[in-house]
Amino acid sequence: MRLITAHRILIGAAIAFFLFYSAFQVRHYFMGDGAAALVQAAVAAAVAGGLTAYYRTLNRWGKR
């Protein structure tokens, strides 16, 4: 396995984690845990979006 393949797998796992965490915090918000849960959900979704944008740039790595 090449290093870039392992990197793609780890970034994919991080994206999945942040999406799960965002959904988890939205659930907590609707259960009445306050606005902090909603803020954490928004930040987690933004991080997932940033990682997704980064993941899409990995296609250019190793190509000349």
NUDODO-814684 format. One record per residue: x, y, z of N, C-alpha, C, O in turn; residue in three letters; residue number from 1. Coordinates in Angstrom, 1 decimal. Layout:
N
+--------+--------+--------+--------+--------+--------+--------+--------+--------+--------+--------+--------+-----+-----+
!    n.X !    n.Y !    n.Z !   ca.X !   ca.Y !   ca.Z !    c.X !    c.Y !    c.Z !    o.X !    o.Y !    o.Z !  aa !   i !
+--------+--------+--------+--------+--------+--------+--------+--------+--------+--------+--------+--------+-----+-----+
!      X !      Y !      Z !      X !      Y !      Z !      X !      Y !      Z !      X !      Y !      Z ! ALA ! NUM !
...
+--------+--------+--------+--------+--------+--------+--------+--------+--------+--------+--------+--------+-----+-----+
END
This chain:
64
+--------+--------+--------+--------+--------+--------+--------+--------+--------+--------+--------+--------+-----+-----+
!    n.X !    n.Y !    n.Z !   ca.X !   ca.Y !   ca.Z !    c.X !    c.Y !    c.Z !    o.X !    o.Y !    o.Z !  aa !   i !
+--------+--------+--------+--------+--------+--------+--------+--------+--------+--------+--------+--------+-----+-----+
!    0.9 !   -1.2 !    0.0 !    0.0 !    0.0 !    0.0 !    0.9 !    1.2 !    0.0 !    1.9 !    1.3 !    0.8 ! MET !   1 !
!    0.6 !    2.2 !   -0.9 !    1.3 !    3.4 !   -0.9 !    0.8 !    4.3 !    0.2 !   -0.3 !    4.2 !    0.7 ! ARG !   2 !
!    1.7 !    5.3 !    0.5 !    1.4 !    6.2 !    1.6 !    0.1 !    7.0 !    1.3 !   -0.7 !    7.3 !    2.2 ! LEU !   3 !
!    0.0 !    7.4 !    0.1 !   -1.2 !    8.3 !   -0.3 !   -2.5 !    7.5 !   -0.1 !   -3.5 !    8.1 !    0.2 ! ILE !   4 !
!   -2.5 !    6.2 !   -0.4 !   -3.7 !    5.4 !   -0.2 !   -4.1 !    5.4 !    1.3 !   -5.2 !    5.5 !    1.6 ! THR !   5 !
!   -3.1 !    5.2 !    2.2 !   -3.4 !    5.2 !    3.6 !   -3.9 !    6.6 !    4.0 !   -4.8 !    6.7 !    4.9 ! ALA !   6 !
!   -3.3 !    7.6 !    3.5 !   -3.7 !    9.0 !    3.8 !   -5.2 !    9.2 !    3.3 !   -6.0 !    9.8 !    4.1 ! HIS !   7 !
!   -5.6 !    8.7 !    2.2 !   -6.9 !    8.8 !    1.7 !   -7.9 !    8.1 !    2.6 !   -9.0 !    8.6 !    2.9 ! ARG !   8 !
!   -7.5 !    6.9 !    3.1 !   -8.4 !    6.2 !    4.0 !   -8.6 !    6.9 !    5.3 !   -9.7 !    7.0 !    5.8 ! ILE !   9 !
!   -7.5 !    7.5 !    5.8 !   -7.6 !    8.2 !    7.1 !   -8.5 !    9.5 !    6.9 !   -9.3 !    9.8 !    7.8 ! LEU !  10 !
!   -8.3 !   10.2 !    5.8 !   -9.1 !   11.4 !    5.6 !  -10.6 !   11.0 !    5.4 !  -11.5 !   11.7 !    5.9 ! ILE !  11 !
!  -10.8 !    9.9 !    4.7 !  -12.2 !    9.4 !    4.6 !  -12.8 !    9.1 !    5.9 !  -14.0 !    9.3 !    6.1 ! GLY !  12 !
!  -12.1 !    8.4 !    6.8 !  -12.6 !    8.1 !    8.1 !  -12.8 !    9.4 !    8.9 !  -13.8 !    9.4 !    9.7 ! ALA !  13 !
!  -12.0 !   10.4 !    8.8 !  -12.2 !   11.6 !    9.5 !  -13.5 !   12.3 !    9.0 !  -14.2 !   12.9 !    9.8 ! ALA !  14 !
!  -13.7 !   12.3 !    7.7 !  -14.9 !   12.9 !    7.2 !  -16.2 !   12.2 !    7.8 !  -17.1 !   12.8 !    8.2 ! ILE !  15 !
!  -16.1 !   10.9 !    7.7 !  -17.2 !   10.1 !    8.3 !  -17.5 !   10.4 !    9.8 !  -18.6 !   10.5 !   10.2 ! ALA !  16 !
!  -16.4 !   10.5 !   10.5 !  -16.5 !   10.8 !   12.0 !  -17.1 !   12.2 !   12.2 !  -18.0 !   12.3 !   13.0 ! PHE !  17 !
!  -16.7 !   13.2 !   11.5 !  -17.2 !   14.5 !   11.7 !  -18.7 !   14.6 !   11.3 !  -19.4 !   15.4 !   11.9 ! PHE !  18 !
!  -19.0 !   13.9 !   10.2 !  -20.5 !   13.9 !    9.9 !  -21.3 !   13.2 !   10.9 !  -22.4 !   13.7 !   11.3 ! LEU !  19 !
!  -20.8 !   12.1 !   11.5 !  -21.5 !   11.4 !   12.5 !  -21.6 !   12.3 !   13.8 !  -22.7 !   12.4 !   14.4 ! PHE !  20 !
!  -20.5 !   12.9 !   14.1 !  -20.5 !   13.8 !   15.3 !  -21.5 !   15.0 !   15.1 !  -22.2 !   15.4 !   16.1 ! TYR !  21 !
!  -21.5 !   15.5 !   13.9 !  -22.5 !   16.6 !   13.6 !  -23.9 !   16.1 !   13.8 !  -24.7 !   16.8 !   14.5 ! SER !  22 !
!  -24.2 !   15.0 !   13.3 !  -25.6 !   14.5 !   13.5 !  -25.9 !   14.2 !   14.9 !  -27.0 !   14.4 !   15.4 ! ALA !  23 !
!  -24.9 !   13.7 !   15.7 !  -25.1 !   13.4 !   17.1 !  -25.4 !   14.7 !   17.9 !  -26.2 !   14.7 !   18.7 ! PHE !  24 !
!  -24.7 !   15.8 !   17.5 !  -24.9 !   17.0 !   18.2 !  -26.2 !   17.6 !   17.8 !  -26.9 !   18.3 !   18.7 ! GLN !  25 !
!  -26.6 !   17.5 !   16.6 !  -28.0 !   18.0 !   16.2 !  -29.0 !   17.3 !   17.0 !  -30.0 !   17.9 !   17.5 ! VAL !  26 !
!  -28.9 !   16.0 !   17.2 !  -29.8 !   15.2 !   18.0 !  -29.8 !   15.7 !   19.4 !  -30.9 !   15.8 !   20.0 ! ARG !  27 !
!  -28.7 !   16.0 !   20.0 !  -28.6 !   16.5 !   21.4 !  -29.3 !   17.9 !   21.4 !  -30.0 !   18.2 !   22.4 ! HIS !  28 !
!  -29.1 !   18.7 !   20.4 !  -29.8 !   20.0 !   20.4 !  -31.3 !   19.9 !   20.4 !  -32.0 !   20.6 !   21.2 ! TYR !  29 !
!  -31.9 !   19.0 !   19.7 !  -33.3 !   18.8 !   19.7 !  -33.8 !   18.1 !   20.9 !  -35.0 !   18.2 !   21.2 ! PHE !  30 !
!  -32.9 !   17.5 !   21.7 !  -33.3 !   16.9 !   23.0 !  -33.3 !   18.0 !   24.1 !  -33.6 !   17.7 !   25.2 ! MET !  31 !
!  -32.8 !   19.2 !   23.7 !  -32.9 !   20.3 !   24.7 !  -31.6 !   20.6 !   25.4 !  -31.6 !   21.2 !   26.5 ! GLY !  32 !
!  -30.4 !   20.2 !   24.8 !  -29.1 !   20.5 !   25.4 !  -28.6 !   21.9 !   25.2 !  -27.5 !   22.2 !   25.7 ! ASP !  33 !
!  -29.3 !   22.7 !   24.4 !  -28.9 !   24.1 !   24.3 !  -28.2 !   24.4 !   23.0 !  -28.0 !   23.5 !   22.2 ! GLY !  34 !
!  -27.9 !   25.7 !   22.8 !  -27.3 !   26.2 !   21.6 !  -25.9 !   25.7 !   21.4 !  -25.4 !   25.6 !   20.2 ! ALA !  35 !
!  -25.2 !   25.3 !   22.4 !  -23.8 !   24.9 !   22.3 !  -23.7 !   23.6 !   21.4 !  -22.8 !   23.5 !   20.7 ! ALA !  36 !
!  -24.7 !   22.8 !   21.6 !  -24.7 !   21.5 !   20.8 !  -24.9 !   21.9 !   19.3 !  -24.3 !   21.3 !   18.4 ! ALA !  37 !
!  -25.7 !   22.9 !   19.0 !  -25.9 !   23.3 !   17.6 !  -24.7 !   24.0 !   17.0 !  -24.4 !   23.8 !   15.9 ! LEU !  38 !
!  -24.0 !   24.7 !   17.8 !  -22.7 !   25.3 !   17.4 !  -21.7 !   24.2 !   17.1 !  -21.0 !   24.3 !   16.1 ! VAL !  39 !
!  -21.6 !   23.3 !   18.0 !  -20.6 !   22.2 !   17.7 !  -21.0 !   21.4 !   16.5 !  -20.1 !   20.9 !   15.8 ! GLN !  40 !
!  -22.3 !   21.2 !   16.2 !  -22.7 !   20.5 !   15.0 !  -22.3 !   21.3 !   13.8 !  -21.9 !   20.7 !   12.8 ! ALA !  41 !
!  -22.5 !   22.6 !   13.8 !  -22.1 !   23.4 !   12.7 !  -20.6 !   23.4 !   12.4 !  -20.2 !   23.3 !   11.3 ! ALA !  42 !
!  -19.8 !   23.5 !   13.5 !  -18.4 !   23.4 !   13.3 !  -17.9 !   22.1 !   12.8 !  -17.1 !   22.0 !   11.9 ! VAL !  43 !
!  -18.5 !   21.0 !   13.3 !  -18.2 !   19.7 !   12.8 !  -18.5 !   19.5 !   11.3 !  -17.8 !   18.9 !   10.6 ! ALA !  44 !
!  -19.7 !   20.0 !   10.9 !  -20.1 !   20.0 !    9.5 !  -19.1 !   20.8 !    8.7 !  -18.8 !   20.4 !    7.5 ! ALA !  45 !
!  -18.7 !   21.9 !    9.2 !  -17.7 !   22.8 !    8.4 !  -16.4 !   22.0 !    8.3 !  -15.7 !   22.1 !    7.2 ! ALA !  46 !
!  -15.9 !   21.4 !    9.3 !  -14.7 !   20.6 !    9.3 !  -14.8 !   19.5 !    8.3 !  -13.9 !   19.2 !    7.5 ! VAL !  47 !
!  -15.9 !   18.8 !    8.3 !  -16.2 !   17.7 !    7.3 !  -16.2 !   18.3 !    5.9 !  -15.6 !   17.6 !    5.0 ! ALA !  48 !
!  -16.7 !   19.4 !    5.7 !  -16.7 !   20.1 !    4.4 !  -15.3 !   20.4 !    3.9 !  -14.9 !   20.2 !    2.8 ! GLY !  49 !
!  -14.5 !   21.0 !    4.9 !  -13.1 !   21.3 !    4.6 !  -12.3 !   20.1 !    4.2 !  -11.5 !   20.1 !    3.3 ! GLY !  50 !
!  -12.5 !   19.0 !    5.0 !  -11.8 !   17.8 !    4.7 !  -12.2 !   17.1 !    3.4 !  -11.4 !   16.5 !    2.6 ! LEU !  51 !
!  -13.5 !   17.3 !    3.0 !  -14.0 !   16.8 !    1.7 !  -13.3 !   17.6 !    0.6 !  -12.9 !   17.0 !   -0.4 ! THR !  52 !
!  -13.2 !   18.9 !    0.7 !  -12.5 !   19.7 !   -0.3 !  -11.1 !   19.3 !   -0.4 !  -10.5 !   19.2 !   -1.5 ! ALA !  53 !
!  -10.4 !   19.0 !    0.7 !   -9.0 !   18.6 !    0.7 !   -8.9 !   17.2 !    0.1 !   -8.0 !   17.0 !   -0.7 ! TYR !  54 !
!   -9.8 !   16.3 !    0.4 !   -9.8 !   14.9 !   -0.2 !   -9.9 !   15.0 !   -1.7 !   -9.3 !   14.2 !   -2.4 ! TYR !  55 !
!  -10.7 !   15.9 !   -2.2 !  -10.8 !   16.0 !   -3.7 !   -9.5 !   16.5 !   -4.4 !   -9.3 !   16.2 !   -5.5 ! ARG !  56 !
!   -8.7 !   17.2 !   -3.6 !   -7.4 !   17.6 !   -4.2 !   -6.4 !   16.5 !   -4.2 !   -5.3 !   16.6 !   -4.9 ! THR !  57 !
!   -6.6 !   15.4 !   -3.5 !   -5.7 !   14.3 !   -3.5 !   -5.5 !   13.5 !   -4.8 !   -4.6 !   12.8 !   -5.0 ! LEU !  58 !
!   -6.5 !   13.7 !   -5.7 !   -6.4 !   13.0 !   -7.0 !   -5.2 !   13.5 !   -7.8 !   -4.7 !   12.8 !   -8.6 ! ASN !  59 !
!   -4.7 !   14.7 !   -7.5 !   -3.6 !   15.3 !   -8.3 !   -2.3 !   14.8 !   -7.7 !   -1.2 !   15.0 !   -8.4 ! ARG !  60 !
!   -2.2 !   14.2 !   -6.5 !   -1.0 !   13.8 !   -5.9 !   -0.3 !   12.6 !   -6.7 !   -1.0 !   11.7 !   -7.0 ! TRP !  61 !
!    0.9 !   12.7 !   -6.9 !    1.6 !   11.6 !   -7.6 !    1.5 !   11.6 !   -9.1 !    2.1 !   10.8 !   -9.7 ! GLY !  62 !
!    0.8 !   12.6 !   -9.6 !    0.7 !   12.6 !  -11.1 !    1.5 !   13.8 !  -11.6 !    1.6 !   14.8 !  -11.0 ! LYS !  63 !
!    2.1 !   13.6 !  -12.8 !    2.9 !   14.6 !  -13.4 !    2.4 !   15.1 !  -14.7 !    3.0 !   15.9 !  -15.4 ! ARG !  64 !
+--------+--------+--------+--------+--------+--------+--------+--------+--------+--------+--------+--------+-----+-----+
END
